[in-house]
Amino acid sequence: MTQIQIIMTVIAAVVTILGGVYAMFQFVFQVGKTKEHLEGFEKNTIDRLDKIDKRLDSIDETVEDHTLALVQIFTFLGQKYPKRGSIFAQKSSPRSLNELGKKVFDDINGQEFLNENKDILFTFIDNESPKTRLDVENYSLQALMKLTGDSVFNRLKDYVYEAPAMELPDGKKYELAIGDICFILSLPLRDMYIKEKGTFEENQLPE
């Protein structure tokens, strides 16, 4: 092999090596750009998900506020027009379930339901900071009304759905409603709470 051939062979080898190095740098450069794009995409995605999460939290708070407002309205109406109070409770102070109220309470296994859901019901009443026994009675009803949207109330809803019209002492028919169930449960819940939490002001509970 002549000197010129050797030089040409070396030059060809160097060119090949340089081409490989150039291709490698191009690849590394492209990988770098791709990584940069991926990191940017990841950041944008995280930011968007964070905004969505905050919006969902806001929606949850709004729904919670509206639910509580509705519960308070229903409770107020129940006090102002106490039809179920006269049907299922005795006119004494404090109010207590009459024979019909006790029958429904037993039929729905009311004590078992209250024992199973005691923690969440007591927590609701605690958060309202009751000062009197009347407060406890009102918040007990509100706690149960609020719980009607939970799956734990499903068996009670089934009971209401399947229950035939009740015949009252005056011979009239009465269709049981979920609000009646809440009222019937609220009086024993009131007594459970007062017994466990101690003495409240000696106010008169409504008849």
C-alpha positions, 0 to 999 in steps of 0.5 A, a space after each residue: 500500500 502506497 503512502 497516499 493510499 494509507 493517508 486516504 484510508 486514515 482520512 476515511 476512518 477519521 471521517 467515519 469516526 467524526 460522522 459517528 460522533 456527530 450523529 451521537 451528539 445529534 442524538 443526545 441533543 434530540 434526547 435533551 430536547 425531548 426530555 425538556 418537552 416532556 418535563 414541560 408537558 409534565 409541569 403543565 399537566 400537574 398545574 392543570 390537575 392542581 387547578 381542577 382539584 381546587 375547583 372540585 374542592 370548591 364545588 364540594 364545599 358549595 354542595 356541602 353548604 347547600 345540603 346543610 342549608 336544605 337540612 336546616 330548612 326542612 328541620 325548621 319546617 318540621 318544627 313549624 308544622 309538626 304533623 309527624 311530631 303529633 303522630 309519632 311522639 307524646 306531648 310531654 316535656 321532653 318529647 318521647 315516642 308514642 306507641 306508634 313511634 316505638 313500633 316503627 323504631 323497632 321495625 327499622 331496628 332503630 337502636 341498632 342503626 343509631 349504634 352503628 352510626 353513633 360516631 358520625 351522628 355525634 360528630 355532627 352534633 358536636 360540630 354545632 356546639 349545642 348549648 341546651 337540650 333543645 339544641 341537641 334535639 334540633 341538631 339530632 334531627 339535622 344530623 339524621 336528615 343530612 345522613 339520608 344521602 349516605 348509603 347507610 340509609 338505604 335499608 331505611 329508604 327500602 323500608 319506607 318504600 315498601 311500607 303500606 299506608 299506616 292507619 292512624 287512631 282517627 281512622 285516617 291513612 298516613 304514608 310514611 316518609 323518610 322525614 318521619 324516620 329521621 324524626 323517630 330516630 332523632 328522639 332516641 339519638 337526643 337521649 343518647 347524646 345527652 346521657 353521654 355528654 352530660 348535663 345541658 341547661 334545664 330548658 323545656 323541650 318542645 311538646 
